[in-house]
Amino acid sequence: MNDHPFDYLTILAQLAREFQQKSADLESTIQATPADQIFQQLGCLAEHTTDRFRAAQQSIFTLLPVSEDTGKQKALTALTTMCRCFDELRILCQVLLERSAKAVEQP
């Protein structure tokens, strides 16, 4: 861990604060959105987030070439796992969003 030029704990703490703020912001957005537009709003936000993630994903894969170096391979494996987790979360959110929208449409 000493060979990293950044403080990963500081970054993780910042990400946790951002998560809390984004959760509060989303709750405010949902409260201010008319009920018949909530699912459309959530879908748009999900697409925007996915687009941003995919752009960052492409950049990171470009910056992290695959080599025989063990450290780079471990980083590539961790990044790939992170991407899979994001995809799983995105799928879960999409399924929940679609099913919830259908449930609201069919009382």
C-alpha distances in whole Angstrom, upper triangle without the diagonal:
4,6,6,9,10,9,9,11,14,14,15,17,19,19,21,23,24,25,27,29,29,31,33,34,35,37,39,39,41,43,44,45,48,48,49,47,44,43,43,41,38,39,38,35,34,35,33,30,30,31,28,26,27,27,23,23,25,23,20,21,23,20,18,21,21,20,20,17,15,11,14,16,13,13,17,17,15,17,20,20,19,22,24,24,25,28,29,29,31,33,33,34,37,38,39,40,42,44,44,46,48,49,50,52,54,55
4,6,8,9,10,11,13,15,15,17,19,20,21,23,25,26,27,29,30,31,33,35,36,37,39,41,41,43,45,46,47,51,51,52,49,46,46,46,43,41,41,41,38,36,37,36,32,33,33,30,28,30,29,25,25,27,25,22,23,24,21,20,22,23,22,22,18,17,14,16,18,16,16,19,20,19,20,23,23,23,26,28,27,28,31,32,32,34,36,37,37,40,42,42,43,46,47,47,49,51,52,53,55,57,58
4,6,9,11,12,14,16,16,18,20,21,22,24,26,26,27,30,31,32,34,36,36,37,40,41,42,43,46,47,47,51,51,52,49,46,45,45,43,40,41,40,37,36,36,34,31,31,32,29,27,28,27,23,23,25,22,19,21,21,18,17,19,20,19,19,15,15,11,13,16,15,14,17,19,18,19,22,22,22,24,27,27,27,30,32,32,33,36,37,37,39,41,42,43,45,47,47,49,51,52,53,55,57,58
4,5,7,8,12,13,12,14,17,17,18,20,22,23,24,27,28,28,30,32,33,34,36,38,38,40,42,43,43,47,47,48,45,42,42,42,39,37,37,36,33,32,33,31,28,28,28,25,23,25,24,20,20,22,19,17,19,20,16,15,18,19,19,20,16,16,12,13,16,15,13,16,18,16,16,20,21,19,22,25,24,25,28,29,29,30,33,34,34,36,39,39,39,42,44,44,45,48,49,49,52,54,55
4,7,9,12,12,12,15,17,17,18,21,22,22,24,26,27,28,30,32,32,33,36,37,37,39,42,42,43,47,47,48,45,42,42,42,39,37,38,36,33,33,33,31,28,29,28,25,24,25,24,20,21,23,19,17,20,20,16,16,19,21,21,22,19,19,15,16,19,18,15,19,21,19,19,22,23,21,24,27,26,26,29,31,30,31,34,35,35,37,40,40,40,43,45,45,46,49,50,50,52,54,55
4,6,9,8,8,11,13,13,14,17,18,18,20,23,23,24,26,28,28,30,32,33,34,36,38,39,40,43,44,45,42,39,39,39,36,34,35,34,30,30,31,28,25,26,26,23,22,24,22,19,20,22,19,17,20,20,17,17,21,22,23,24,21,20,17,17,20,18,16,19,20,18,18,21,22,20,22,25,24,24,27,29,28,29,32,33,32,35,37,37,37,40,42,42,43,46,47,47,49,51,52
4,5,5,7,9,10,11,13,15,16,17,19,21,22,23,25,26,27,29,31,32,33,35,37,38,39,42,43,44,41,38,38,39,36,33,35,34,30,30,31,29,25,27,27,24,22,25,24,20,21,24,21,19,22,23,20,20,23,25,25,26,23,22,18,19,21,19,17,20,21,18,18,22,22,20,22,25,24,23,27,28,27,29,32,32,31,34,36,36,37,40,41,41,42,45,46,46,48,50,51
4,5,5,6,9,10,10,12,14,15,16,18,20,21,22,24,25,26,28,30,31,32,34,36,37,40,40,42,39,36,36,36,33,31,32,31,28,27,28,26,23,24,25,22,20,22,22,18,19,22,20,17,20,21,19,18,22,23,24,25,22,20,17,17,19,17,14,17,18,15,15,19,18,16,19,21,20,20,24,25,23,25,28,28,28,31,33,33,33,36,38,37,39,42,42,43,45,47,48
4,5,5,6,9,10,10,12,14,15,17,18,20,21,23,24,25,27,29,30,31,33,35,36,39,39,41,39,35,35,36,33,31,32,32,28,27,29,27,24,25,27,23,22,24,24,21,22,25,23,20,23,25,22,22,25,26,27,28,25,23,20,21,22,19,17,20,21,17,18,21,20,18,21,23,21,21,25,25,24,26,29,28,28,31,33,32,33,36,38,37,39,42,42,42,45,47,47
4,5,5,6,9,10,11,12,14,16,17,18,20,21,22,24,26,27,28,30,32,33,34,38,38,40,37,34,35,35,32,30,31,31,27,27,28,26,23,25,26,22,21,24,24,20,22,25,22,20,24,25,22,23,26,28,29,30,27,26,22,22,24,22,19,22,23,19,19,23,22,19,22,25,22,22,26,27,25,26,30,29,28,31,34,33,33,37,38,37,39,42,42,42,44,47,47
4,5,5,6,9,10,10,12,14,15,16,18,20,21,22,24,26,26,28,30,31,32,36,36,38,35,32,32,32,29,27,28,27,24,23,25,23,20,21,22,19,17,20,20,16,18,21,19,17,20,22,19,20,23,25,27,28,25,24,20,20,22,20,17,19,20,17,16,20,19,16,19,21,19,19,22,23,22,23,26,26,25,28,31,30,30,34,35,34,36,39,39,39,42,44,45
4,5,5,6,9,10,10,13,14,15,16,19,20,21,23,24,25,27,29,30,31,34,34,36,34,30,30,31,28,26,27,27,23,22,24,23,19,21,22,19,17,21,21,17,18,22,20,18,21,23,21,21,24,25,27,28,26,24,21,21,22,19,17,19,19,16,16,19,18,15,17,20,17,17,21,21,19,21,24,24,23,26,29,28,28,32,33,32,34,37,37,37,40,42,42
4,5,5,6,9,10,11,13,14,15,17,18,20,21,23,24,26,27,29,30,34,34,36,33,30,31,32,28,26,28,28,24,24,26,24,21,23,24,21,20,23,23,20,21,25,23,21,24,26,24,24,28,29,31,32,29,28,24,25,26,23,21,23,23,19,19,22,21,18,21,23,20,19,23,24,21,23,26,26,25,28,30,29,29,33,34,33,34,38,37,37,40,42,42
4,5,5,6,9,10,11,12,14,15,16,18,20,21,22,24,26,27,28,32,32,34,31,28,29,29,26,24,26,25,21,22,24,21,18,21,22,19,18,21,21,18,20,23,21,20,23,25,23,24,27,29,31,33,30,29,25,25,27,24,21,23,24,20,19,22,22,18,20,23,20,19,23,24,21,22,26,25,24,27,29,28,28,32,33,32,33,37,37,36,39,41,42
4,5,5,6,9,10,10,12,14,15,16,18,20,20,22,24,25,26,30,30,32,29,26,26,27,24,21,23,22,19,18,20,18,15,17,19,16,15,18,19,16,17,20,19,18,21,23,22,22,26,27,29,31,29,27,24,23,25,22,19,21,21,18,17,19,18,15,17,19,17,15,19,20,17,19,22,22,20,23,26,25,25,28,30,29,30,33,34,33,36,38,39
4,5,5,6,9,10,11,13,14,15,17,19,20,21,23,25,26,29,29,31,29,25,26,27,24,21,23,23,20,19,22,20,17,19,21,19,17,21,22,19,20,24,23,21,24,27,25,25,29,30,32,33,31,29,26,26,27,24,22,23,23,19,19,21,20,16,19,20,17,16,20,20,17,19,22,21,20,23,25,24,24,28,29,28,29,33,32,32,35,37,37
4,5,5,6,9,10,11,12,14,16,17,18,20,21,23,24,28,28,31,28,25,26,27,23,21,24,23,20,20,23,21,18,21,22,19,19,23,23,20,22,25,24,23,26,28,27,27,31,33,35,36,34,32,29,29,30,27,25,26,26,23,22,25,23,20,21,23,21,19,23,23,20,21,25,23,22,25,27,25,25,29,30,29,30,33,33,33,36,38,38
4,5,5,6,8,10,10,12,14,15,16,18,20,21,22,26,26,28,25,22,23,24,20,19,21,20,16,17,19,17,14,17,19,16,16,19,20,17,19,23,22,21,24,26,25,26,29,31,33,35,33,32,29,28,29,27,24,25,25,22,21,23,22,18,19,22,19,17,20,21,18,19,22,22,19,22,25,23,23,27,28,27,28,31,31,31,33,36,36
4,5,5,6,9,10,10,12,14,15,16,18,20,21,24,24,26,24,20,21,22,19,17,19,19,15,15,18,16,13,16,18,16,15,19,20,18,19,23,22,21,24,27,26,26,30,31,33,35,33,32,29,28,29,26,23,25,24,21,20,22,20,17,18,20,17,15,18,18,15,16,19,18,16,19,22,20,20,24,25,23,25,28,28,28,31,33,33
4,6,5,6,9,10,11,12,14,15,17,19,20,23,24,26,24,20,22,23,20,18,20,20,17,17,20,19,16,19,21,19,19,22,23,21,23,26,26,25,28,30,29,30,33,35,37,39,37,35,32,31,32,29,27,28,28,24,23,25,24,20,21,23,20,18,21,21,17,19,22,20,18,21,23,21,21,25,26,24,25,29,28,28,31,33,33
4,5,5,6,9,10,11,12,14,15,17,18,22,23,25,22,19,21,22,18,17,20,19,15,17,20,17,15,19,20,18,18,22,23,21,23,26,26,25,28,30,29,30,34,35,38,40,38,37,33,33,34,31,28,29,30,26,25,27,25,22,23,25,22,19,22,23,19,20,23,22,19,22,25,22,22,25,27,24,26,29,29,28,31,33,33
4,5,5,6,8,10,10,12,14,15,16,20,20,22,20,17,18,18,15,13,16,15,12,13,16,14,12,15,17,15,16,19,20,19,21,24,24,23,26,28,28,29,32,34,37,39,37,36,33,32,32,30,27,28,28,25,23,25,23,20,20,22,19,17,19,20,16,16,20,19,16,18,21,19,18,22,23,22,22,26,26,25,28,30,31
4,5,5,6,9,10,11,12,14,15,19,19,21,19,15,16,18,15,13,16,16,13,14,17,16,14,17,19,18,18,21,22,21,23,26,26,26,28,31,30,31,34,35,38,40,39,37,34,33,34,31,29,29,29,26,24,26,24,20,21,22,19,17,19,19,15,16,19,17,15,17,20,17,17,20,21,19,21,24,24,23,26,28,28
4,5,5,6,9,10,11,12,14,18,18,21,19,16,18,19,16,14,18,18,14,16,19,18,16,20,22,20,21,24,25,24,26,29,29,29,31,34,33,34,37,39,42,44,42,40,37,36,37,35,32,33,32,29,28,29,28,24,25,26,23,21,23,23,19,20,22,21,18,20,23,20,19,23,24,21,22,26,25,24,27,29,29
4,5,5,6,9,10,11,12,16,17,19,17,14,16,17,13,13,16,15,12,14,17,15,14,18,19,18,19,22,23,22,25,27,27,28,30,32,32,33,37,38,41,43,42,41,38,36,37,35,32,32,33,29,28,29,28,24,24,26,23,21,23,23,19,19,22,21,18,20,22,20,18,22,23,21,21,25,25,23,26,29,29
4,5,5,6,9,10,10,14,14,16,14,11,13,14,10,9,13,12,9,11,15,14,13,16,18,17,18,21,22,22,24,26,27,27,30,32,32,33,36,37,41,43,41,40,37,36,36,34,32,32,32,29,27,28,26,23,23,24,21,19,20,20,17,16,19,18,14,16,19,16,15,18,20,17,18,21,21,20,22,25,25
4,5,5,6,9,10,13,13,16,14,11,13,15,12,11,15,15,13,14,18,17,16,19,22,21,21,25,26,26,27,30,31,31,33,35,35,36,39,41,44,46,44,43,40,39,39,37,34,35,34,31,30,30,29,26,26,26,23,21,23,22,19,18,21,19,16,18,20,17,15,19,20,17,18,21,21,19,22,24,24
4,5,5,6,9,12,13,16,14,12,15,16,12,13,16,16,14,16,19,18,18,21,23,22,23,26,27,27,29,31,32,32,35,37,37,38,41,43,46,48,46,45,42,41,41,39,37,37,37,34,32,33,32,28,28,29,26,24,26,26,22,21,24,22,19,21,23,20,18,21,22,19,20,23,23,21,23,26,26
4,5,5,6,10,11,14,11,9,12,12,9,10,13,12,11,14,16,15,15,19,20,20,21,24,25,25,27,30,30,31,33,35,35,37,40,41,45,47,46,45,42,40,41,39,36,36,36,33,31,32,31,27,27,28,26,23,24,24,21,20,22,21,17,18,21,18,16,19,21,18,17,21,21,19,21,24,24
4,5,5,8,8,11,9,6,9,11,8,8,12,13,11,14,16,16,16,19,21,21,22,25,26,27,28,31,32,32,34,36,37,38,41,42,46,48,47,45,43,41,41,39,37,37,36,34,32,32,31,28,27,28,25,23,23,23,20,19,21,19,15,17,19,16,13,16,18,14,14,18,18,15,18,21,21
4,6,8,9,12,11,9,13,14,12,12,16,16,15,17,20,20,20,23,25,25,26,29,30,30,32,34,35,36,38,40,40,41,44,46,49,51,50,48,46,44,45,43,40,40,40,37,35,35,34,31,31,31,28,26,27,27,23,22,24,22,19,20,22,19,17,19,20,17,17,20,19,17,19,22,21
4,7,9,12,10,9,13,14,11,13,16,16,15,18,20,19,20,23,24,24,26,29,29,30,32,34,35,36,38,40,40,42,45,46,50,52,51,50,47,45,46,44,41,41,41,38,36,37,36,32,32,33,30,27,28,28,25,24,26,24,21,22,23,21,18,21,22,19,18,21,21,18,20,23,23
4,6,8,6,6,10,10,8,10,13,13,13,16,18,18,19,21,23,23,25,27,28,29,31,33,34,35,37,39,40,41,44,45,49,51,50,49,47,45,45,43,41,40,40,37,35,36,35,32,30,31,29,26,27,27,24,22,23,22,19,19,21,19,16,18,19,16,15,18,18,15,17,20,20
4,6,5,6,10,10,10,12,15,15,16,18,20,20,22,24,25,26,28,30,31,32,34,36,37,38,40,42,43,44,47,48,51,54,53,52,50,48,48,46,44,43,43,40,38,38,37,34,33,33,31,28,29,29,26,24,25,24,20,20,21,19,16,18,19,16,14,17,17,13,15,18,18
4,5,5,8,10,10,11,14,15,16,18,20,21,22,24,25,27,28,30,31,32,33,36,37,38,40,42,43,44,46,47,51,53,53,51,49,47,47,45,43,42,42,39,37,37,36,33,32,32,30,27,27,27,24,22,23,22,18,18,19,16,14,15,16,12,11,14,13,10,11,15,14
4,6,7,8,10,12,13,14,16,17,19,20,22,23,25,26,28,29,31,32,33,35,37,38,39,41,43,44,46,47,51,53,53,52,50,48,47,46,43,42,42,40,38,37,36,34,32,32,30,28,27,27,24,22,23,22,18,17,18,16,13,14,15,12,9,12,13,9,9,13,14
4,6,5,6,9,10,11,12,14,16,17,18,20,21,23,24,26,27,29,30,32,34,35,36,38,39,41,43,44,48,50,50,49,47,45,44,43,41,40,39,37,35,35,34,31,30,30,28,25,25,25,22,20,21,20,17,16,17,16,12,13,15,13,10,13,14,12,12,16,17
4,5,5,6,9,10,11,12,14,15,16,18,20,21,22,24,26,27,28,30,32,33,34,36,38,38,41,42,46,48,48,46,44,42,42,40,38,37,37,34,32,32,31,28,27,27,25,22,22,22,19,17,18,17,14,14,15,13,10,12,13,11,9,13,13,11,12,16,16
4,5,5,6,9,10,10,12,14,15,16,18,20,21,22,24,26,26,28,30,31,32,34,36,37,39,40,44,46,46,44,42,41,40,39,36,35,34,33,30,30,29,26,25,25,23,20,20,20,17,15,15,15,11,10,12,10,7,8,10,8,6,10,11,10,11,14,16
4,5,5,6,9,10,11,12,14,15,17,19,20,21,23,25,25,27,29,30,31,33,35,36,38,39,43,46,45,45,43,40,40,39,36,35,35,33,30,30,29,27,25,25,24,21,20,21,18,16,16,17,13,12,14,13,9,10,13,12,9,12,14,13,13,17,18
4,5,5,6,9,10,11,12,14,16,17,18,20,21,23,24,26,28,29,30,32,33,35,37,38,42,45,44,43,41,39,39,38,35,34,34,32,29,29,29,26,24,25,23,20,20,21,18,15,17,17,13,13,15,14,11,12,15,13,12,15,17,15,16,19,21
4,5,5,6,9,10,10,12,14,15,16,18,20,21,22,24,26,27,28,30,32,32,35,36,40,42,41,40,38,36,36,35,32,31,31,29,26,26,25,23,21,21,20,17,17,17,14,12,14,13,10,9,12,11,8,10,13,11,11,14,16,14,16,19,20
4,5,5,6,9,10,11,12,14,15,16,19,20,21,22,25,26,27,29,30,31,33,34,38,41,40,39,38,35,35,34,31,30,30,28,25,25,24,22,20,20,19,16,15,16,14,11,12,13,9,8,11,11,8,9,12,12,11,14,16,15,16,19,21
4,5,5,6,9,10,11,12,14,15,17,19,20,21,23,24,26,27,29,30,33,34,38,40,40,40,37,35,35,34,31,30,30,28,26,25,25,23,20,21,20,17,17,18,16,13,15,16,12,11,15,15,11,13,16,15,14,17,19,18,19,22,24
4,5,5,6,9,10,11,12,14,16,17,18,20,21,23,24,26,27,28,31,33,36,39,38,37,35,33,33,32,29,28,28,26,23,23,23,20,19,20,18,15,15,17,14,11,14,15,11,11,15,14,12,14,17,16,15,19,20,19,21,24,25
4,5,5,6,9,10,10,12,14,15,16,18,20,21,22,24,26,26,29,30,34,36,36,35,33,31,30,29,27,25,25,23,21,20,20,17,15,16,15,12,12,13,11,8,10,11,8,8,12,12,10,12,15,15,15,18,19,19,20,23,25
4,5,5,6,9,10,10,12,14,15,16,19,20,21,23,24,26,28,29,33,35,35,35,33,30,30,29,27,25,25,24,21,20,21,18,16,17,17,13,12,15,13,9,12,14,11,10,14,15,12,14,17,17,16,19,21,21,22,25,27
4,5,5,6,9,10,11,13,14,16,17,19,20,22,23,25,27,29,32,35,35,34,32,30,30,29,26,25,26,24,21,21,21,18,16,18,18,14,14,17,15,12,15,16,14,13,17,17,15,17,20,20,19,22,24,24,24,28,30
4,5,5,6,9,10,11,12,14,16,16,18,20,21,22,25,27,30,33,32,31,29,27,27,26,23,22,23,21,18,18,18,15,13,15,14,11,12,14,12,9,13,14,12,12,16,16,15,17,20,20,20,23,25,24,26,28,30
4,5,5,6,9,10,10,12,14,15,16,18,20,21,23,24,28,31,30,30,28,25,25,24,22,20,21,19,16,16,16,14,11,13,13,9,9,12,11,8,11,13,11,11,15,16,15,16,20,20,20,22,25,25,26,28,30
4,5,5,6,9,10,11,13,14,15,17,19,20,22,24,28,31,30,30,28,25,26,25,22,21,22,21,17,17,18,16,13,15,16,12,12,15,14,12,14,17,15,14,18,19,18,19,23,23,22,25,27,27,28,31,33
4,6,5,6,9,10,11,12,14,16,17,18,21,23,27,30,29,29,26,24,24,24,21,20,21,19,16,17,18,15,13,16,16,12,13,16,15,13,16,18,16,17,20,21,20,22,25,25,24,27,29,29,30,33,35
4,5,5,6,9,10,10,12,14,15,16,19,20,24,27,26,26,23,21,21,21,17,16,17,16,12,13,14,11,9,12,12,9,10,13,12,11,14,16,15,16,19,20,19,21,24,24,25,27,29,29,31,33,35
4,5,5,6,9,10,10,12,14,15,17,19,22,25,25,25,23,20,21,21,18,16,17,16,12,12,14,12,9,12,13,10,10,14,14,12,14,17,17,16,20,21,20,22,25,26,26,28,30,31,31,34,36
4,5,5,6,9,10,11,13,14,17,19,22,26,25,26,24,21,21,22,18,17,19,18,14,15,17,14,12,15,16,13,14,18,17,15,18,21,20,20,23,25,23,25,28,29,28,31,33,33,34,37,39
4,5,5,6,9,10,11,12,15,17,21,24,23,23,21,18,19,19,15,14,16,15,11,13,15,12,11,14,15,12,14,17,17,16,19,21,20,21,24,25,24,26,29,30,30,32,34,35,36,38,40
4,5,5,6,9,10,11,13,15,18,21,21,21,19,16,16,16,13,11,13,12,9,9,12,10,8,11,13,11,12,15,15,14,17,20,19,20,23,24,24,26,28,29,30,32,34,34,36,38,40
4,6,5,6,9,10,12,14,17,21,21,21,20,16,17,18,15,12,15,15,11,11,15,13,11,14,16,14,14,18,19,17,19,22,22,22,25,27,26,28,31,32,32,34,36,37,37,40,42
4,6,5,6,9,11,14,17,20,20,21,19,15,17,18,14,13,16,15,12,13,16,14,13,16,18,16,17,21,21,20,22,25,24,25,28,29,29,30,33,34,34,36,39,39,40,42,45
4,5,5,6,9,12,15,18,17,17,15,12,13,14,10,9,12,12,8,10,13,12,11,14,16,15,16,19,20,19,22,24,24,25,28,29,29,31,33,34,35,37,39,39,41,43,45
4,5,5,7,9,12,16,15,16,15,11,12,13,10,8,11,12,8,9,13,12,11,14,16,15,16,19,20,20,22,24,25,25,28,30,30,31,34,35,35,37,39,40,41,43,45
4,6,6,10,13,16,16,18,16,13,14,16,13,11,14,15,12,13,16,16,14,17,20,19,19,23,24,23,25,28,28,28,31,33,32,34,36,37,38,40,42,43,43,46,48
4,6,10,12,15,15,16,14,11,13,14,11,10,14,14,12,14,17,16,15,19,20,19,21,24,25,24,27,29,29,30,32,34,34,36,38,39,39,42,44,44,45,48,50
4,6,9,12,11,12,11,7,9,11,8,7,11,12,10,11,15,14,14,17,19,19,20,23,24,24,26,28,29,30,32,34,34,36,38,39,40,42,44,45,46,48,50
4,6,10,10,12,11,8,9,12,10,8,12,14,12,13,16,17,16,19,21,21,22,24,26,26,28,30,31,31,34,36,36,37,40,41,42,44,46,47,48,50,52
4,7,8,10,10,7,7,10,10,7,10,13,12,12,15,17,16,18,21,21,22,24,26,26,28,30,31,32,34,36,36,38,40,41,42,44,46,47,48,50,52
4,5,8,9,7,7,10,11,10,12,15,15,15,18,19,19,21,23,24,25,27,29,30,31,33,35,35,37,39,40,41,43,45,46,47,49,51,52,53,55
4,6,9,8,7,10,12,11,13,16,16,17,19,21,21,22,25,26,27,29,31,32,33,35,36,37,39,41,42,43,45,47,48,49,51,53,54,55,57
4,6,5,6,9,10,11,12,14,15,16,18,20,21,23,24,26,27,29,30,31,33,35,36,37,39,41,42,43,45,46,48,49,51,52,54,55,57
4,6,5,6,9,10,10,12,14,15,16,18,20,21,22,24,26,27,29,30,31,33,35,36,37,39,40,42,43,45,46,48,49,51,52,54,55
4,5,5,6,9,10,11,12,14,15,16,18,20,21,23,24,26,27,29,30,32,33,35,36,37,39,41,42,43,45,47,48,49,51,53,54
4,5,5,6,9,10,10,12,14,15,16,18,20,21,22,24,26,27,28,30,31,33,34,36,37,39,40,42,43,45,46,48,49,51,52
4,5,5,6,9,10,10,12,14,15,16,18,20,21,22,24,25,27,29,30,31,33,35,36,37,39,40,42,43,45,46,48,49,51
4,5,5,6,9,10,11,12,14,15,16,18,20,21,23,24,26,27,29,30,32,33,34,36,37,39,40,42,43,45,47,48,50
4,5,5,6,8,10,10,12,14,15,16,18,20,21,22,24,26,27,28,30,31,33,34,36,37,39,41,42,43,45,46,48
4,5,5,6,9,10,10,12,14,15,16,18,20,21,22,24,26,27,29,30,31,33,35,36,37,39,40,42,43,45,47
4,5,5,6,9,10,11,12,14,15,17,18,20,21,23,24,26,27,29,30,32,33,34,36,38,39,41,42,43,45
4,5,5,6,9,10,11,12,14,15,17,18,20,21,23,24,26,27,28,30,32,33,34,36,37,39,41,42,44
4,5,5,6,9,10,10,12,14,15,16,18,20,21,22,24,26,27,28,30,31,33,35,36,37,39,41,42
4,5,5,6,9,10,11,12,14,15,17,18,20,21,23,24,26,27,29,30,31,33,35,36,37,39,41
4,5,5,6,9,10,11,12,14,15,17,18,20,21,23,24,26,27,28,30,32,33,35,36,37,39
4,5,5,6,9,10,11,12,14,15,16,18,20,21,22,24,26,27,28,30,31,33,35,36,38
4,5,5,6,9,10,10,12,14,15,16,18,20,21,22,24,25,27,29,30,31,33,35,36
4,5,5,6,9,10,11,12,14,15,16,18,20,21,22,24,26,27,28,30,32,33,35
4,5,5,6,9,10,11,12,14,15,16,18,20,21,22,24,26,27,28,30,32,33
4,5,5,6,9,10,10,12,14,15,16,18,20,21,22,24,26,27,28,30,32
4,5,5,6,9,10,10,12,14,15,16,18,20,21,22,24,26,27,28,30
4,5,5,6,9,10,11,12,14,15,16,18,20,21,22,24,26,27,29
4,5,5,6,9,10,11,12,14,15,16,18,20,21,22,24,26,27
4,5,5,6,9,10,10,12,14,15,16,18,20,21,22,24,26
4,5,5,6,9,10,11,12,14,15,17,18,20,21,22,24
4,5,5,6,8,10,11,12,14,15,16,18,20,21,23
4,6,5,6,9,10,10,12,14,15,16,18,20,21
4,5,5,6,9,10,10,12,14,15,16,18,20
4,5,5,6,8,10,11,12,14,15,16,18
4,6,5,6,8,10,10,12,14,15,17
4,6,5,6,9,10,11,12,14,16
4,5,5,6,9,10,11,12,15
4,5,5,6,9,10,11,12
4,5,5,6,9,10,11
4,5,5,6,9,11
4,5,5,6,9
4,5,5,6
4,5,6
4,6
4
